[in-house]
Amino acid sequence: MINDIKIESNVELIAKLASREREVFDCIVNGMRTKEIGDKLNIKPNTVSTIKKVVFRKLKVDTNIKLYKIAQECQLV
């Protein structure tokens, strides 16, 4: 039950990401590196890093692994 609440909360947090933030989130959880994300989305690596920091803050994580775990819990990967 507590896990269900946590997952629901994470789903809500992911839903609140801006479209570009969600694109970066998806790329990160699919194992892409900053330069690869920048190339795919046609943005500079520094922009990717800035967006990544925002995503981490909004989802209350501090590593790619934790971000991946959230995506896994929400069945996004």
Gaussian input, Z-matrix of N, CA and C with variables (Angstrom, degrees):
# hf/3-21g

backbone

0 1
 N
 C     1     B1
 C     2     B2     1     A1
 N     3     B3     2     A2     1     D1
 C     4     B4     3     A3     2     D2
 C     5     B5     4     A4     3     D3
 N     6     B6     5     A5     4     D4
 C     7     B7     6     A6     5     D5
 C     8     B8     7     A7     6     D6
 N     9     B9     8     A8     7     D7
 C    10    B10     9     A9     8     D8
 C    11    B11    10    A10     9     D9
 N    12    B12    11    A11    10    D10
 C    13    B13    12    A12    11    D11
 C    14    B14    13    A13    12    D12
 N    15    B15    14    A14    13    D13
 C    16    B16    15    A15    14    D14
 C    17    B17    16    A16    15    D15
 N    18    B18    17    A17    16    D16
 C    19    B19    18    A18    17    D17
 C    20    B20    19    A19    18    D18
 N    21    B21    20    A20    19    D19
 C    22    B22    21    A21    20    D20
 C    23    B23    22    A22    21    D21
 N    24    B24    23    A23    22    D22
 C    25    B25    24    A24    23    D23
 C    26    B26    25    A25    24    D24
 N    27    B27    26    A26    25    D25
 C    28    B28    27    A27    26    D26
 C    29    B29    28    A28    27    D27
 N    30    B30    29    A29    28    D28
 C    31    B31    30    A30    29    D29
 C    32    B32    31    A31    30    D30
 N    33    B33    32    A32    31    D31
 C    34    B34    33    A33    32    D32
 C    35    B35    34    A34    33    D33
 N    36    B36    35    A35    34    D34
 C    37    B37    36    A36    35    D35
 C    38    B38    37    A37    36    D36
 N    39    B39    38    A38    37    D37
 C    40    B40    39    A39    38    D38
 C    41    B41    40    A40    39    D39
 N    42    B42    41    A41    40    D40
 C    43    B43    42    A42    41    D41
 C    44    B44    43    A43    42    D42
 N    45    B45    44    A44    43    D43
 C    46    B46    45    A45    44    D44
 C    47    B47    46    A46    45    D45
 N    48    B48    47    A47    46    D46
 C    49    B49    48    A48    47    D47
 C    50    B50    49    A49    48    D48
 N    51    B51    50    A50    49    D49
 C    52    B52    51    A51    50    D50
 C    53    B53    52    A52    51    D51
 N    54    B54    53    A53    52    D52
 C    55    B55    54    A54    53    D53
 C    56    B56    55    A55    54    D54
 N    57    B57    56    A56    55    D55
 C    58    B58    57    A57    56    D56
 C    59    B59    58    A58    57    D57
 N    60    B60    59    A59    58    D58
 C    61    B61    60    A60    59    D59
 C    62    B62    61    A61    60    D60
 N    63    B63    62    A62    61    D61
 C    64    B64    63    A63    62    D62
 C    65    B65    64    A64    63    D63
 N    66    B66    65    A65    64    D64
 C    67    B67    66    A66    65    D65
 C    68    B68    67    A67    66    D66
 N    69    B69    68    A68    67    D67
 C    70    B70    69    A69    68    D68
 C    71    B71    70    A70    69    D69
 N    72    B72    71    A71    70    D70
 C    73    B73    72    A72    71    D71
 C    74    B74    73    A73    72    D72
 N    75    B75    74    A74    73    D73
 C    76    B76    75    A75    74    D74
 C    77    B77    76    A76    75    D75
 N    78    B78    77    A77    76    D76
 C    79    B79    78    A78    77    D77
 C    80    B80    79    A79    78    D78
 N    81    B81    80    A80    79    D79
 C    82    B82    81    A81    80    D80
 C    83    B83    82    A82    81    D81
 N    84    B84    83    A83    82    D82
 C    85    B85    84    A84    83    D83
 C    86    B86    85    A85    84    D84
 N    87    B87    86    A86    85    D85
 C    88    B88    87    A87    86    D86
 C    89    B89    88    A88    87    D87
 N    90    B90    89    A89    88    D88
 C    91    B91    90    A90    89    D89
 C    92    B92    91    A91    90    D90
 N    93    B93    92    A92    91    D91
 C    94    B94    93    A93    92    D92
 C    95    B95    94    A94    93    D93
 N    96    B96    95    A95    94    D94
 C    97    B97    96    A96    95    D95
 C    98    B98    97    A97    96    D96
 N    99    B99    98    A98    97    D97
 C   100   B100    99    A99    98    D98
 C   101   B101   100   A100    99    D99
 N   102   B102   101   A101   100   D100
 C   103   B103   102   A102   101   D101
 C   104   B104   103   A103   102   D102
 N   105   B105   104   A104   103   D103
 C   106   B106   105   A105   104   D104
 C   107   B107   106   A106   105   D105
 N   108   B108   107   A107   106   D106
 C   109   B109   108   A108   107   D107
 C   110   B110   109   A109   108   D108
 N   111   B111   110   A110   109   D109
 C   112   B112   111   A111   110   D110
 C   113   B113   112   A112   111   D111
 N   114   B114   113   A113   112   D112
 C   115   B115   114   A114   113   D113
 C   116   B116   115   A115   114   D114
 N   117   B117   116   A116   115   D115
 C   118   B118   117   A117   116   D116
 C   119   B119   118   A118   117   D117
 N   120   B120   119   A119   118   D118
 C   121   B121   120   A120   119   D119
 C   122   B122   121   A121   120   D120
 N   123   B123   122   A122   121   D121
 C   124   B124   123   A123   122   D122
 C   125   B125   124   A124   123   D123
 N   126   B126   125   A125   124   D124
 C   127   B127   126   A126   125   D125
 C   128   B128   127   A127   126   D126
 N   129   B129   128   A128   127   D127
 C   130   B130   129   A129   128   D128
 C   131   B131   130   A130   129   D129
 N   132   B132   131   A131   130   D130
 C   133   B133   132   A132   131   D131
 C   134   B134   133   A133   132   D132
 N   135   B135   134   A134   133   D133
 C   136   B136   135   A135   134   D134
 C   137   B137   136   A136   135   D135
 N   138   B138   137   A137   136   D136
 C   139   B139   138   A138   137   D137
 C   140   B140   139   A139   138   D138
 N   141   B141   140   A140   139   D139
 C   142   B142   141   A141   140   D140
 C   143   B143   142   A142   141   D141
 N   144   B144   143   A143   142   D142
 C   145   B145   144   A144   143   D143
 C   146   B146   145   A145   144   D144
 N   147   B147   146   A146   145   D145
 C   148   B148   147   A147   146   D146
 C   149   B149   148   A148   147   D147
 N   150   B150   149   A149   148   D148
 C   151   B151   150   A150   149   D149
 C   152   B152   151   A151   150   D150
 N   153   B153   152   A152   151   D151
 C   154   B154   153   A153   152   D152
 C   155   B155   154   A154   153   D153
 N   156   B156   155   A155   154   D154
 C   157   B157   156   A156   155   D155
 C   158   B158   157   A157   156   D156
 N   159   B159   158   A158   157   D157
 C   160   B160   159   A159   158   D158
 C   161   B161   160   A160   159   D159
 N   162   B162   161   A161   160   D160
 C   163   B163   162   A162   161   D161
 C   164   B164   163   A163   162   D162
 N   165   B165   164   A164   163   D163
 C   166   B166   165   A165   164   D164
 C   167   B167   166   A166   165   D165
 N   168   B168   167   A167   166   D166
 C   169   B169   168   A168   167   D167
 C   170   B170   169   A169   168   D168
 N   171   B171   170   A170   169   D169
 C   172   B172   171   A171   170   D170
 C   173   B173   172   A172   171   D171
 N   174   B174   173   A173   172   D172
 C   175   B175   174   A174   173   D173
 C   176   B176   175   A175   174   D174
 N   177   B177   176   A176   175   D175
 C   178   B178   177   A177   176   D176
 C   179   B179   178   A178   177   D177
 N   180   B180   179   A179   178   D178
 C   181   B181   180   A180   179   D179
 C   182   B182   181   A181   180   D180
 N   183   B183   182   A182   181   D181
 C   184   B184   183   A183   182   D182
 C   185   B185   184   A184   183   D183
 N   186   B186   185   A185   184   D184
 C   187   B187   186   A186   185   D185
 C   188   B188   187   A187   186   D186
 N   189   B189   188   A188   187   D187
 C   190   B190   189   A189   188   D188
 C   191   B191   190   A190   189   D189
 N   192   B192   191   A191   190   D190
 C   193   B193   192   A192   191   D191
 C   194   B194   193   A193   192   D192
 N   195   B195   194   A194   193   D193
 C   196   B196   195   A195   194   D194
 C   197   B197   196   A196   195   D195
 N   198   B198   197   A197   196   D196
 C   199   B199   198   A198   197   D197
 C   200   B200   199   A199   198   D198
 N   201   B201   200   A200   199   D199
 C   202   B202   201   A201   200   D200
 C   203   B203   202   A202   201   D201
 N   204   B204   203   A203   202   D202
 C   205   B205   204   A204   203   D203
 C   206   B206   205   A205   204   D204
 N   207   B207   206   A206   205   D205
 C   208   B208   207   A207   206   D206
 C   209   B209   208   A208   207   D207
 N   210   B210   209   A209   208   D208
 C   211   B211   210   A210   209   D209
 C   212   B212   211   A211   210   D210
 N   213   B213   212   A212   211   D211
 C   214   B214   213   A213   212   D212
 C   215   B215   214   A214   213   D213
 N   216   B216   215   A215   214   D214
 C   217   B217   216   A216   215   D215
 C   218   B218   217   A217   216   D216
 N   219   B219   218   A218   217   D217
 C   220   B220   219   A219   218   D218
 C   221   B221   220   A220   219   D219
 N   222   B222   221   A221   220   D220
 C   223   B223   222   A222   221   D221
 C   224   B224   223   A223   222   D222
 N   225   B225   224   A224   223   D223
 C   226   B226   225   A225   224   D224
 C   227   B227   226   A226   225   D225
 N   228   B228   227   A227   226   D226
 C   229   B229   228   A228   227   D227
 C   230   B230   229   A229   228   D228

   B1=1.4502
   B2=1.5303
   B3=1.3308
   B4=1.4619
   B5=1.5257
   B6=1.3364
   B7=1.4618
   B8=1.5173
   B9=1.3343
   B10=1.4662
   B11=1.5211
   B12=1.3219
   B13=1.4662
   B14=1.5162
   B15=1.3466
   B16=1.4577
   B17=1.5208
   B18=1.3225
   B19=1.4653
   B20=1.5201
   B21=1.3345
   B22=1.4653
   B23=1.5226
   B24=1.3249
   B25=1.4540
   B26=1.5261
   B27=1.3382
   B28=1.4645
   B29=1.5166
   B30=1.3215
   B31=1.4674
   B32=1.5267
   B33=1.3165
   B34=1.4640
   B35=1.5205
   B36=1.3400
   B37=1.4661
   B38=1.5269
   B39=1.3198
   B40=1.4624
   B41=1.5191
   B42=1.3065
   B43=1.4714
   B44=1.5275
   B45=1.3182
   B46=1.4658
   B47=1.5335
   B48=1.3362
   B49=1.4573
   B50=1.5268
   B51=1.3225
   B52=1.4674
   B53=1.5238
   B54=1.3061
   B55=1.4658
   B56=1.5299
   B57=1.3246
   B58=1.4669
   B59=1.5214
   B60=1.3259
   B61=1.4611
   B62=1.5210
   B63=1.3189
   B64=1.4660
   B65=1.5229
   B66=1.3259
   B67=1.4644
   B68=1.5289
   B69=1.3234
   B70=1.4648
   B71=1.5245
   B72=1.3299
   B73=1.4686
   B74=1.5255
   B75=1.3206
   B76=1.4672
   B77=1.5286
   B78=1.3170
   B79=1.4681
   B80=1.5323
   B81=1.3227
   B82=1.4642
   B83=1.5194
   B84=1.3244
   B85=1.4661
   B86=1.5259
   B87=1.3224
   B88=1.4627
   B89=1.5256
   B90=1.3303
   B91=1.4603
   B92=1.5114
   B93=1.3159
   B94=1.4585
   B95=1.5204
   B96=1.3114
   B97=1.4641
   B98=1.5300
   B99=1.3269
   B100=1.4666
   B101=1.5217
   B102=1.3237
   B103=1.4673
   B104=1.5276
   B105=1.3184
   B106=1.4661
   B107=1.5267
   B108=1.3275
   B109=1.4729
   B110=1.5149
   B111=1.3327
   B112=1.4582
   B113=1.5178
   B114=1.3316
   B115=1.4719
   B116=1.5275
   B117=1.3223
   B118=1.4658
   B119=1.5261
   B120=1.3381
   B121=1.4691
   B122=1.5297
   B123=1.3378
   B124=1.4578
   B125=1.5334
   B126=1.3310
   B127=1.4630
   B128=1.5285
   B129=1.3193
   B130=1.4633
   B131=1.5317
   B132=1.3314
   B133=1.4650
   B134=1.5380
   B135=1.3310
   B136=1.4789
   B137=1.5255
   B138=1.3174
   B139=1.4625
   B140=1.5229
   B141=1.3310
   B142=1.4647
   B143=1.5273
   B144=1.3198
   B145=1.4728
   B146=1.5253
   B147=1.3229
   B148=1.4618
   B149=1.5285
   B150=1.3229
   B151=1.4664
   B152=1.5206
   B153=1.3232
   B154=1.4685
   B155=1.5306
   B156=1.3326
   B157=1.4701
   B158=1.5266
   B159=1.3150
   B160=1.4660
   B161=1.5329
   B162=1.3289
   B163=1.4640
   B164=1.5271
   B165=1.3238
   B166=1.4668
   B167=1.5254
   B168=1.3272
   B169=1.4720
   B170=1.5238
   B171=1.3235
   B172=1.4687
   B173=1.5287
   B174=1.3316
   B175=1.4639
   B176=1.5338
   B177=1.3255
   B178=1.4707
   B179=1.5232
   B180=1.3371
   B181=1.4602
   B182=1.5263
   B183=1.3263
   B184=1.4556
   B185=1.5305
   B186=1.3246
   B187=1.4652
   B188=1.5248
   B189=1.3276
   B190=1.4592
   B191=1.5240
   B192=1.3305
   B193=1.4699
   B194=1.5329
   B195=1.3266
   B196=1.4657
   B197=1.5248
   B198=1.3162
   B199=1.4645
   B200=1.5263
   B201=1.3246
   B202=1.4693
   B203=1.5301
   B204=1.3344
   B205=1.4717
   B206=1.5316
   B207=1.3319
   B208=1.4660
   B209=1.5262
   B210=1.3260
   B211=1.4667
   B212=1.5319
   B213=1.3218
   B214=1.4640
   B215=1.5304
   B216=1.3245
   B217=1.4614
   B218=1.5242
   B219=1.3126
   B220=1.4689
   B221=1.5238
   B222=1.3134
   B223=1.4701
   B224=1.5244
   B225=1.3388
   B226=1.4626
   B227=1.5298
   B228=1.3258
   B229=1.4822
   B230=1.5075
   A1=111.00
   A2=117.24
   A3=120.09
   A4=109.61
   A5=117.27
   A6=120.12
   A7=111.38
   A8=117.36
   A9=120.92
   A10=110.82
   A11=116.36
   A12=121.12
   A13=110.27
   A14=116.58
   A15=121.18
   A16=110.48
   A17=117.15
   A18=121.43
   A19=110.30
   A20=116.43
   A21=120.60
   A22=110.40
   A23=116.95
   A24=121.93
   A25=110.64
   A26=116.82
   A27=120.62
   A28=111.51
   A29=117.16
   A30=121.12
   A31=109.42
   A32=116.55
   A33=120.70
   A34=110.82
   A35=117.25
   A36=120.82
   A37=110.68
   A38=117.27
   A39=120.82
   A40=110.18
   A41=117.25
   A42=121.43
   A43=111.67
   A44=116.92
   A45=120.90
   A46=113.20
   A47=116.78
   A48=118.89
   A49=109.99
   A50=115.75
   A51=120.54
   A52=108.26
   A53=117.24
   A54=120.74
   A55=112.28
   A56=118.05
   A57=120.98
   A58=110.26
   A59=116.92
   A60=120.50
   A61=110.47
   A62=116.94
   A63=120.92
   A64=110.83
   A65=116.86
   A66=119.90
   A67=110.57
   A68=116.57
   A69=120.86
   A70=109.95
   A71=116.91
   A72=121.79
   A73=110.02
   A74=117.06
   A75=121.73
   A76=111.39
   A77=116.25
   A78=120.19
   A79=111.12
   A80=116.66
   A81=120.67
   A82=110.44
   A83=116.96
   A84=119.55
   A85=111.96
   A86=116.41
   A87=120.16
   A88=111.90
   A89=115.82
   A90=121.35
   A91=116.68
   A92=117.75
   A93=119.97
   A94=111.04
   A95=115.75
   A96=122.54
   A97=109.11
   A98=114.81
   A99=121.18
   A100=112.11
   A101=117.57
   A102=120.08
   A103=110.89
   A104=117.20
   A105=120.91
   A106=111.02
   A107=115.52
   A108=119.76
   A109=109.83
   A110=115.87
   A111=120.38
   A112=112.17
   A113=115.48
   A114=119.67
   A115=110.87
   A116=116.68
   A117=120.68
   A118=111.73
   A119=115.95
   A120=120.48
   A121=113.11
   A122=115.56
   A123=121.60
   A124=112.26
   A125=115.13
   A126=121.38
   A127=108.52
   A128=116.30
   A129=121.08
   A130=110.87
   A131=116.29
   A132=119.88
   A133=113.45
   A134=116.89
   A135=119.28
   A136=111.23
   A137=116.52
   A138=120.93
   A139=109.92
   A140=116.40
   A141=120.81
   A142=109.43
   A143=116.99
   A144=121.28
   A145=111.56
   A146=116.65
   A147=120.82
   A148=110.75
   A149=116.59
   A150=120.70
   A151=110.12
   A152=116.47
   A153=121.34
   A154=110.79
   A155=116.73
   A156=120.88
   A157=110.73
   A158=116.86
   A159=121.55
   A160=109.91
   A161=116.40
   A162=121.22
   A163=110.09
   A164=116.85
   A165=121.10
   A166=110.63
   A167=116.43
   A168=120.52
   A169=110.44
   A170=116.45
   A171=120.13
   A172=112.27
   A173=116.79
   A174=120.31
   A175=112.31
   A176=115.48
   A177=121.92
   A178=112.83
   A179=114.91
   A180=121.33
   A181=109.16
   A182=115.47
   A183=118.52
   A184=113.65
   A185=116.81
   A186=120.26
   A187=110.52
   A188=115.07
   A189=120.23
   A190=111.03
   A191=116.56
   A192=120.99
   A193=110.10
   A194=117.04
   A195=120.60
   A196=110.87
   A197=116.05
   A198=120.43
   A199=109.57
   A200=115.99
   A201=120.85
   A202=111.03
   A203=116.75
   A204=120.37
   A205=111.07
   A206=116.58
   A207=120.12
   A208=109.79
   A209=116.13
   A210=120.53
   A211=110.27
   A212=115.74
   A213=120.55
   A214=111.00
   A215=116.57
   A216=120.96
   A217=112.03
   A218=116.12
   A219=121.29
   A220=111.76
   A221=116.13
   A222=123.28
   A223=112.91
   A224=115.11
   A225=120.58
   A226=112.01
   A227=116.15
   A228=121.12
   A229=108.97
   D1=-46.57
   D2=179.10
   D3=-64.20
   D4=-40.35
   D5=177.38
   D6=-62.12
   D7=-37.49
   D8=177.77
   D9=-61.52
   D10=-41.63
   D11=178.44
   D12=-64.93
   D13=-42.86
   D14=179.46
   D15=-62.64
   D16=-44.71
   D17=179.87
   D18=-63.49
   D19=-44.58
   D20=178.61
   D21=-60.15
   D22=-42.32
   D23=178.25
   D24=-61.44
   D25=-43.98
   D26=178.67
   D27=-64.39
   D28=-39.49
   D29=177.55
   D30=-60.73
   D31=-43.01
   D32=179.18
   D33=-64.18
   D34=-41.46
   D35=178.97
   D36=-64.05
   D37=-42.65
   D38=178.70
   D39=-64.33
   D40=-39.21
   D41=179.95
   D42=-63.32
   D43=-25.37
   D44=-178.89
   D45=-84.66
   D46=-6.38
   D47=177.95
   D48=-66.90
   D49=142.20
   D50=174.12
   D51=-65.68
   D52=161.40
   D53=-174.89
   D54=-57.80
   D55=-42.90
   D56=179.41
   D57=-67.63
   D58=-39.14
   D59=176.88
   D60=-61.71
   D61=-40.58
   D62=179.19
   D63=-66.37
   D64=-38.07
   D65=177.41
   D66=-62.08
   D67=-44.74
   D68=178.87
   D69=-65.53
   D70=-43.04
   D71=176.28
   D72=-54.35
   D73=-50.37
   D74=-179.09
   D75=-59.24
   D76=-42.63
   D77=179.79
   D78=-64.70
   D79=-43.78
   D80=-179.61
   D81=-60.76
   D82=-48.57
   D83=-176.59
   D84=-70.13
   D85=-14.50
   D86=174.10
   D87=-94.80
   D88=12.99
   D89=171.50
   D90=83.09
   D91=12.31
   D92=-179.41
   D93=-78.17
   D94=146.28
   D95=176.62
   D96=-88.34
   D97=166.17
   D98=-175.77
   D99=-53.53
   D100=-48.96
   D101=-178.17
   D102=-63.80
   D103=-40.34
   D104=178.74
   D105=-62.75
   D106=-41.07
   D107=178.60
   D108=-63.57
   D109=-45.57
   D110=178.65
   D111=-58.43
   D112=-44.35
   D113=179.01
   D114=-63.32
   D115=-43.94
   D116=-178.14
   D117=-64.93
   D118=-42.31
   D119=-175.33
   D120=-94.08
   D121=0.33
   D122=179.81
   D123=59.06
   D124=45.33
   D125=175.51
   D126=-132.37
   D127=161.30
   D128=-178.21
   D129=-73.25
   D130=149.84
   D131=177.68
   D132=-55.28
   D133=-36.13
   D134=177.76
   D135=-63.73
   D136=-36.38
   D137=177.27
   D138=-66.68
   D139=-41.45
   D140=176.75
   D141=-58.67
   D142=-46.21
   D143=-179.41
   D144=-61.23
   D145=-40.87
   D146=178.69
   D147=-64.42
   D148=-45.89
   D149=179.34
   D150=-63.85
   D151=-39.79
   D152=178.99
   D153=-59.51
   D154=-42.63
   D155=177.96
   D156=-61.07
   D157=-40.94
   D158=179.43
   D159=-64.64
   D160=-44.52
   D161=178.93
   D162=-60.95
   D163=-45.99
   D164=178.59
   D165=-58.37
   D166=-44.32
   D167=-179.00
   D168=-64.27
   D169=-46.31
   D170=-177.60
   D171=-65.24
   D172=-33.90
   D173=-178.58
   D174=-95.98
   D175=2.09
   D176=175.43
   D177=58.35
   D178=47.63
   D179=175.99
   D180=-128.39
   D181=167.07
   D182=179.18
   D183=-133.31
   D184=6.25
   D185=176.88
   D186=-143.34
   D187=159.51
   D188=175.63
   D189=-63.09
   D190=-35.15
   D191=-179.47
   D192=-61.24
   D193=-45.82
   D194=179.19
   D195=-64.66
   D196=-37.20
   D197=176.97
   D198=-63.44
   D199=-43.19
   D200=178.13
   D201=-62.42
   D202=-40.75
   D203=179.84
   D204=-61.65
   D205=-39.63
   D206=176.78
   D207=-62.54
   D208=-46.25
   D209=-179.85
   D210=-61.15
   D211=-39.17
   D212=179.31
   D213=-66.62
   D214=-45.51
   D215=178.37
   D216=-60.04
   D217=-33.97
   D218=-179.43
   D219=-89.66
   D220=7.15
   D221=179.01
   D222=57.57
   D223=42.45
   D224=178.71
   D225=-99.22
   D226=-8.06
   D227=176.16
   D228=-133.71

